[in-house]
Structures are given as structure tokens and as C-alpha cells.
């Protein structure tokens, strides 16, 4: 029995409403399925872009799957039904080609602005930190009192990144051995650290707290334990931490100088020469 026109229209409206509202259920997901908290100044913009893409792709996905189920039911096998050949609909093909292209162009233009802000425009008057990844740790280097890197008073830390809240931080990344990925989920920061290459990124904390630093690139058997900690301090606490680190390194310097040097390695004989040959040649 065929449904009245009004009933069919109501059913179609309900289906499309369900498809449109489905992505909104993301806000009702359990805590473990949500995005991490927003600890950086540009995290909200990245999340807004993510949610926009999720809405668009979610609605399209639901509509396509509903249509798939509908056509499976409508054109199911029935006794006596004869298949008919159809070339298709040129108008529909043009629409579903142009519409996705326009959506992609719109997303590219929107994301270009965010990309430029994060990747191309480095802030001035920022805290500078050099980060070197290695199997399986993060090494952080801060300039000492002279304000320069690669000098005797540099402050070195292992797996501990500190910076003040409300001030931008520029991180210069590199690696000693293999490719690592510097990942701060709450700050929406993820950047590869590549051997022989220096890559700069920046971010700015918007609250005081402590979070984990992860390596998001499979870098060896110990990859699972390559993690550090990022601490966003108040400006006063950050200055105190820097002073404490500098004092600790100054106190440890004499001990390192007094440590016995490792024994010199014995000279290696040239390949193919025996002990007798070496004695005869002398």
C-alpha cells in the first residue's frame, strides 16, 4: 500500500533532520571521545575548523548511507521484475561534482588563514627554546644569562619544558637520530623533528598547568616511553625555575670537571696485518 504524499514528505523530512542532527551528538559523547582541553591561544580556531569539517562530512556520510539503504530496499529482487538500463542523470552528476569542489575550496581558504597564523607568522618578543629529540627522550636548551644559544651558560633540561603563561614560545626542533614528532595535544601542536633539519613552531599557553609531551612518530622499540612534561608557569614562577636551573648547573659544573676522563682507546691495526707483520715493519 502506497503512503499518502504528506506521509512520504514527513518521512523524508525526518530522515534529513536525523542526518543533519547526527554530528551534534558529538557533544554528547563520553569524555574519552572528546577533543583534549584547549591550553593554547589558537586551539579554539583549530577545533572550530575540525568541527566544521566533521559536520560537513558527517551530514554527507549519513545522507549517502541512508540513500544506500533506501535503494537496496527499493530495488530489491522481486519476482517478475525486469531490469532496465539507464545512462544516469547528467544534471545530478554535475551537481555532485561541483558541490564537493566548492566545499573543498571553501575549507582550503578557511584553513589557509589558520595555517598562515600558526606556521608563517612567528611572534616577536617570544621565549626561545631549542628541542632535540633522540631515542627516547626530549632535550631542551634555554639561553643562559647572556641570552645566546650554544654557550657555556645554556640551561639544559631533560623531558621538562617550562614557559610563562601569556607569552608566546618559539621552539626550534631537530633530531639526533631518527624522525620524531613533537606532540602537545592540549596545545594543538604536532611537528616532526627531522635529523639535519631545523623546524620552527610557536604556541602560547592560556592557562597555568602541566601536561604531557608525546612522540607521535614510531621511532624504535622504546617509542612508548618517550614522553616529557610541559609546565606553564606564572611569570614569577618561570623566572624562579630558570634561576634554580642555572644555579644547579653552576653547582654541578665543578663535579663534572673533576670526573676522571675515560681511558684512551687502543690504536686499531690496519686490516689484514698480523702482530708479526706490524713488528717487522717497525
C-alpha positions as CSV (number, residue, x, y, z in Angstrom):
1,X,0.0,0.0,0.0
2,X,1.4,3.4,-1.0
3,X,1.8,6.0,1.6
4,X,-0.1,9.3,1.1
5,X,2.0,12.2,-0.2
6,X,2.0,14.0,3.1
7,X,3.3,10.9,5.0
8,X,6.1,10.4,2.5
9,X,7.1,14.0,2.8
10,X,7.1,13.7,6.6
11,X,9.3,10.6,6.5
12,X,11.7,12.3,4.1
13,X,11.9,15.4,6.4
14,X,12.5,13.2,9.5
15,X,15.3,11.3,7.7
16,X,17.1,14.5,6.6
17,X,16.6,16.0,10.1
18,X,18.2,13.0,11.6
19,X,21.1,13.2,9.2
20,X,21.6,16.9,9.9
21,X,21.5,16.5,13.7
22,X,23.7,13.4,13.9
23,X,27.0,15.3,14.1
24,X,25.6,17.3,17.1
25,X,25.7,14.1,19.0
26,X,29.5,14.5,19.2
27,X,28.9,17.0,22.0
28,X,27.1,14.2,24.0
29,X,29.9,11.7,23.5
30,X,31.7,10.3,26.6
31,X,34.7,12.3,27.9
32,X,37.3,9.9,26.4
33,X,35.9,10.6,22.9
34,X,36.1,14.4,23.1
35,X,39.0,16.6,22.0
36,X,41.5,17.5,24.7
37,X,41.2,20.7,26.6
38,X,42.3,23.9,24.9
39,X,45.5,25.1,26.5
40,X,46.9,27.4,23.8
41,X,45.6,30.6,22.2
42,X,44.9,29.1,18.8
43,X,43.4,25.8,19.9
44,X,39.8,27.2,19.6
45,X,40.4,28.1,15.9
46,X,41.8,24.7,15.1
47,X,38.9,23.0,16.9
48,X,36.3,25.1,15.1
49,X,37.8,24.1,11.8
50,X,37.8,20.4,12.9
51,X,34.1,20.6,14.0
52,X,33.1,22.3,10.7
53,X,34.7,19.5,8.7
54,X,33.1,16.9,11.0
55,X,29.7,18.5,10.4
56,X,30.1,18.6,6.6
57,X,31.5,15.1,6.3
58,X,29.1,13.7,8.9
59,X,26.0,15.0,7.2
60,X,27.2,13.8,3.8
61,X,28.1,10.4,5.2
62,X,24.6,9.9,6.8
63,X,22.7,11.0,3.7
64,X,24.7,8.7,1.5
65,X,24.3,5.7,3.8
66,X,20.5,6.4,4.1
67,X,20.2,6.6,0.4
68,X,22.2,3.4,0.0
69,X,19.9,1.5,2.4
70,X,16.8,3.1,0.7
71,X,17.9,1.9,-2.8
72,X,18.8,-1.5,-1.5
73,X,15.3,-1.8,-0.2
74,X,13.5,-0.2,-3.2
75,X,15.3,-2.2,-5.9
76,X,15.5,-5.5,-4.1
77,X,14.8,-8.6,-6.1
78,X,11.1,-9.2,-6.9
79,X,9.6,-12.0,-9.0
80,X,8.7,-10.8,-12.4
81,X,10.6,-7.5,-12.3
82,X,12.8,-6.9,-15.4
83,X,15.9,-4.8,-15.0
84,X,16.1,-1.7,-17.2
85,X,19.2,0.1,-18.4
86,X,19.8,3.8,-17.5
87,X,22.6,6.0,-18.6
88,X,22.3,8.2,-15.5
89,X,21.4,11.9,-14.9
90,X,23.8,14.5,-16.2
91,X,22.4,17.2,-14.0
92,X,22.9,15.2,-10.9
93,X,26.5,14.3,-11.9
94,X,27.3,18.0,-12.4
95,X,25.8,18.9,-9.1
96,X,27.6,16.3,-7.0
97,X,30.9,17.1,-8.8
98,X,30.7,20.9,-8.4
99,X,29.3,20.9,-4.9
100,X,32.2,18.9,-3.3
101,X,34.7,21.1,-5.3
102,X,33.2,24.2,-3.8
103,X,33.2,22.8,-0.3
104,X,36.9,21.8,-0.7
105,X,37.8,25.3,-1.9
106,X,35.9,26.9,1.0
107,X,37.7,24.7,3.5
108,X,41.1,25.4,1.9
109,X,40.5,29.2,2.1
110,X,39.4,29.0,5.7
111,X,42.3,26.7,6.8
112,X,44.8,28.8,4.9
113,X,44.3,31.7,7.3
114,X,44.8,29.5,10.3
115,X,47.9,27.9,8.7
116,X,49.4,31.3,8.0
117,X,48.8,32.4,11.5
118,X,50.4,29.3,13.1
119,X,53.1,28.3,10.6
120,X,54.3,31.5,8.9
121,X,53.9,34.5,11.3
122,X,56.3,34.0,14.1
123,X,55.6,36.3,17.1
124,X,58.1,38.8,18.3
125,X,59.4,39.0,21.9
126,X,58.9,35.3,22.4
127,X,60.6,32.8,24.7
128,X,63.0,30.7,22.5
129,X,63.7,27.1,23.2
130,X,65.7,24.6,21.2
131,X,64.4,21.0,21.3
132,X,66.3,17.9,20.2
133,X,64.7,14.6,20.0
134,X,66.6,11.3,20.5
135,X,65.8,7.7,21.2
136,X,64.0,8.0,23.6
137,X,63.9,11.5,25.2
138,X,63.4,15.2,24.6
139,X,66.3,17.5,25.3
140,X,65.5,21.2,25.9
141,X,68.0,24.0,25.7
142,X,67.4,27.6,27.0
143,X,69.7,30.5,26.6
144,X,71.6,31.5,29.8
145,X,72.1,35.0,31.2
146,X,74.0,36.1,28.1
147,X,70.8,35.5,26.0
148,X,72.6,33.3,23.4
149,X,72.4,29.7,22.5
150,X,75.4,27.3,22.3
151,X,77.4,29.0,25.1
152,X,78.7,27.7,28.4
153,X,75.8,29.1,30.4
154,X,73.0,27.5,28.4
155,X,70.3,25.8,30.6
156,X,69.7,22.2,29.7
157,X,66.8,20.0,30.8
158,X,65.7,16.5,30.0
159,X,62.0,15.9,29.3
160,X,61.0,19.2,31.1
161,X,59.7,22.1,29.1
162,X,58.7,25.3,31.1
163,X,57.5,28.6,29.8
164,X,55.4,31.5,31.2
165,X,51.7,31.9,30.7
166,X,50.5,34.6,28.3
167,X,53.8,34.8,26.4
168,X,54.5,33.1,23.0
169,X,57.1,30.4,22.8
170,X,59.1,29.6,19.7
171,X,60.5,26.1,19.6
172,X,63.3,25.1,17.2
173,X,63.1,21.4,16.6
174,X,65.7,18.9,15.3
175,X,66.7,15.3,16.0
176,X,69.9,13.3,16.8
177,X,68.9,10.0,15.2
178,X,65.6,9.3,13.6
179,X,62.4,11.2,12.9
180,X,60.4,12.1,16.0
181,X,57.2,14.0,16.3
182,X,56.8,16.7,18.9
183,X,53.2,16.4,20.1
184,X,51.4,18.6,22.6
185,X,47.7,17.5,22.2
186,X,46.3,20.2,24.5
187,X,48.1,22.9,22.6
188,X,47.1,21.5,19.2
189,X,50.9,21.3,18.3
190,X,52.3,18.5,16.3
191,X,55.6,18.9,14.3
192,X,58.2,16.4,13.1
193,X,61.7,16.6,14.4
194,X,64.0,15.6,11.5
195,X,67.7,14.8,11.6
196,X,69.8,17.5,9.9
197,X,66.8,19.9,9.7
198,X,65.7,22.7,12.0
199,X,62.0,23.4,12.1
200,X,60.4,26.3,14.0
201,X,56.9,26.3,15.5
202,X,55.3,28.6,18.1
203,X,52.4,28.5,20.6
204,X,51.2,30.4,23.6
205,X,49.7,28.9,26.8
206,X,46.5,30.4,28.0
207,X,46.5,28.9,31.5
208,X,48.8,27.6,34.2
209,X,49.1,23.8,34.4
210,X,51.1,20.7,33.5
211,X,50.6,18.4,30.5
212,X,52.4,15.6,28.8
213,X,54.7,15.8,25.8
214,X,54.4,12.7,23.5
215,X,56.3,11.4,20.4
216,X,53.7,10.8,17.7
217,X,56.2,9.1,15.3
218,X,57.1,5.4,15.7
219,X,60.9,5.8,16.5
220,X,62.0,2.5,17.8
221,X,61.3,-0.2,20.4
222,X,61.3,2.4,23.2
223,X,58.8,4.7,21.5
224,X,56.1,4.0,24.1
225,X,58.2,5.6,26.9
226,X,59.4,8.7,25.0
227,X,57.4,11.3,26.9
228,X,58.1,14.5,28.7
229,X,56.2,17.2,30.5
230,X,55.3,20.8,29.6
231,X,54.6,23.2,32.5
232,X,53.1,26.6,32.0
233,X,54.2,28.8,34.9
234,X,53.3,32.2,36.1
235,X,55.9,34.7,35.0
236,X,57.4,34.8,38.6
237,X,57.5,31.0,38.9
238,X,59.1,30.7,35.5
239,X,61.9,33.2,36.4
240,X,62.4,31.3,39.7
241,X,62.6,28.0,37.8
242,X,65.2,29.4,35.4
243,X,67.3,30.8,38.2
244,X,67.1,27.4,40.1
245,X,68.2,25.5,36.9
246,X,71.1,27.9,36.3
247,X,72.3,27.6,39.9
248,X,72.0,23.8,39.9
249,X,74.1,23.6,36.7
250,X,76.7,26.0,38.1
251,X,77.0,23.8,41.2
252,X,77.3,20.6,39.1
253,X,79.9,22.1,36.7
254,X,83.0,21.6,39.1
255,X,81.9,18.0,39.7
256,X,81.8,17.3,36.0
257,X,85.2,18.8,35.5
258,X,86.7,16.7,38.3
259,X,85.4,13.5,36.9
260,X,88.1,11.2,35.5
261,X,88.4,11.1,31.8
262,X,87.7,7.8,30.1
263,X,90.7,5.8,29.1
264,X,92.1,6.4,25.6
265,X,91.1,3.7,23.1
266,X,93.9,1.4,21.9
267,X,95.0,2.0,18.3
268,X,93.4,-0.2,15.8
269,X,95.6,-2.2,13.5
270,X,95.2,-1.9,9.8
271,X,93.0,-4.6,8.3
272,X,94.9,-7.7,7.2
273,X,98.1,-7.2,9.2
274,X,99.2,-9.7,11.9
275,X,101.1,-8.8,15.0
276,X,104.3,-10.2,13.5
277,X,103.9,-8.0,10.3
278,X,103.4,-5.0,12.5
279,X,106.6,-5.8,14.4
280,X,108.6,-6.4,11.3
281,X,107.6,-3.2,9.7
282,X,108.8,-1.2,12.7
